[in-house]
Amino acid sequence: MKKVSILVPVYNEGDNLFTFFNEVTKVTSQIANYEFEYVFVDDGSRDNSVKILEDLASKNKKVIVLELSRNFGKEIALTAGIDSLKTDAVIIMDADLQHPPKYIPEFIKHWEDGFEIVATQRVSIQKQPLFRKLGSYFFYKILNFISEFQTVPQTTDFRLLDKIVIEALKEFRERNRMVRGLIDWMGFKKTFIPFEAPERFAGEARYSYSKLVRLAVNSMTSFSLFPLRLAGYFGILISTVFGCLFIFMVLNSLFLHITVFSALSYVIVINSFLIGIVLSCLGLIALYIGHIYIEVIDRPLYIVRKKKN
């Protein structure tokens, strides 16, 4: 019998935990030929989340609770949970019921069909603020523009991972991370389930705008060297424009006599050209820093999906 983990990061979700667990177990109890365990990772909650989780664990031996020493952030909490897994697959869910348990059987079906990653893609979110919608839209546009691989817009952490993906993910030890970004980077055989995210069952969203911005910046710098190269691109552009302008000014003074340029104009153009050279050199240095950064984060050079004989 195959074993599947339900992995849930928890931060101040005391109002949701009992309802979430009841809703999930209602669904999993109807799925035959699979054994389920429930791994909750408390990320330094300040409410009664830990007490509730300990109560659930005392009543159900399939409930596993990992209590982190402080709030490390959702991505690290997910990593701690993934590192602890020894099952055939994991389904990652949020405890606020915005990841509906009713999709669990569909995850299992696609997994049985041979997919190693079954991800979800939001088609809509009930009562999502306009600012967040626009922020999400531009985040994916910019990330896909600067990144070396493409990320499907509106995907979530709500997904199933096969054991082979779990073991590969354990090899990634970088501190600044977006777990679903790492999963997308790895590849593997993947499919998507569209879903409509309901409102939170109770409580307020734990991801503030500042945390979302921090996650976006980490994502862009983790999966692209474009921000490092930007200074070099600007430098080349500035040097080219003002270099051509300087050549025109010299030719004009010697031969064309179209207009008269003051000494200050020459100083400004020459300084701008030199600034462009400096920025180009910074861009070159940034390329070397980027290569050092890639070596330091120590991602696997490749991932073997399957080996025979």
NORDA-V795796 format. One record per backbone hydrogen bond with DSSP energy under -0.5 kcal/mol. NH is the residue of the N-H (numbers start at 1). CO is the residue of the C=O. If there is no record, write none. Layout:
# NORDA-V795796
nh->(NH & NH)
co->(CO & CO)
This chain:
# NORDA-V795796
nh->(2 & 4 & 5 & 6 & 7 & 7 & 8 & 8 & 9 & 10 & 16 & 17 & 20 & 21 & 22 & 23 & 24 & 25 & 26 & 27 & 28 & 29 & 30 & 31 & 32 & 34 & 35 & 37 & 38 & 39 & 39 & 40 & 40 & 41 & 42 & 42 & 43 & 43 & 44 & 52 & 53 & 54 & 55 & 56 & 57 & 58 & 59 & 60 & 63 & 64 & 64 & 66 & 66 & 67 & 68 & 68 & 72 & 77 & 78 & 79 & 80 & 81 & 82 & 83 & 84 & 84 & 85 & 88 & 89 & 90 & 91 & 92 & 92 & 93 & 95 & 97 & 100 & 103 & 104 & 107 & 108 & 109 & 110 & 111 & 112 & 113 & 114 & 115 & 116 & 117 & 118 & 119 & 119 & 120 & 121 & 122 & 123 & 124 & 126 & 128 & 133 & 134 & 135 & 136 & 137 & 138 & 139 & 140 & 141 & 142 & 143 & 144 & 145 & 146 & 147 & 148 & 155 & 156 & 159 & 159 & 160 & 161 & 162 & 163 & 165 & 166 & 167 & 168 & 169 & 170 & 171 & 172 & 173 & 177 & 181 & 182 & 183 & 184 & 185 & 186 & 187 & 188 & 190 & 191 & 193 & 195 & 197 & 197 & 198 & 201 & 208 & 212 & 213 & 214 & 215 & 216 & 217 & 218 & 219 & 220 & 221 & 222 & 223 & 229 & 230 & 233 & 234 & 235 & 236 & 237 & 238 & 239 & 240 & 241 & 242 & 243 & 244 & 245 & 246 & 247 & 248 & 249 & 250 & 251 & 252 & 253 & 254 & 255 & 256 & 257 & 261 & 266 & 267 & 268 & 269 & 270 & 271 & 272 & 273 & 274 & 275 & 276 & 277 & 278 & 279 & 280 & 281 & 282 & 283 & 284 & 285 & 286 & 287 & 288 & 289 & 290 & 291 & 292 & 293 & 294 & 295 & 296 & 297 & 298 & 299 & 305)
co->(33 & 35 & 89 & 37 & 5 & 91 & 6 & 39 & 93 & 41 & 13 & 13 & 16 & 17 & 18 & 19 & 20 & 21 & 22 & 23 & 24 & 25 & 27 & 28 & 30 & 31 & 2 & 4 & 62 & 6 & 37 & 38 & 64 & 8 & 40 & 66 & 10 & 41 & 42 & 48 & 49 & 50 & 51 & 52 & 53 & 54 & 55 & 56 & 60 & 38 & 62 & 40 & 64 & 65 & 42 & 66 & 70 & 73 & 74 & 75 & 76 & 77 & 78 & 79 & 80 & 81 & 82 & 3 & 3 & 161 & 5 & 90 & 159 & 7 & 9 & 94 & 98 & 100 & 101 & 103 & 104 & 105 & 106 & 107 & 108 & 109 & 111 & 110 & 189 & 189 & 160 & 117 & 191 & 158 & 193 & 154 & 195 & 195 & 197 & 125 & 129 & 130 & 131 & 132 & 133 & 134 & 135 & 136 & 137 & 138 & 139 & 140 & 141 & 142 & 143 & 223 & 152 & 120 & 92 & 157 & 118 & 90 & 116 & 88 & 162 & 162 & 163 & 164 & 165 & 166 & 168 & 169 & 171 & 175 & 178 & 178 & 179 & 180 & 181 & 182 & 183 & 186 & 188 & 117 & 119 & 121 & 124 & 195 & 196 & 96 & 206 & 208 & 209 & 210 & 211 & 212 & 213 & 214 & 215 & 216 & 217 & 218 & 219 & 225 & 226 & 229 & 230 & 231 & 232 & 233 & 234 & 235 & 236 & 237 & 238 & 239 & 240 & 241 & 242 & 243 & 244 & 245 & 246 & 247 & 248 & 249 & 250 & 251 & 251 & 252 & 259 & 262 & 263 & 264 & 265 & 266 & 267 & 268 & 269 & 270 & 271 & 272 & 273 & 274 & 275 & 276 & 277 & 278 & 279 & 280 & 281 & 282 & 283 & 284 & 285 & 286 & 287 & 288 & 289 & 290 & 291 & 292 & 293 & 294 & 294 & 303)
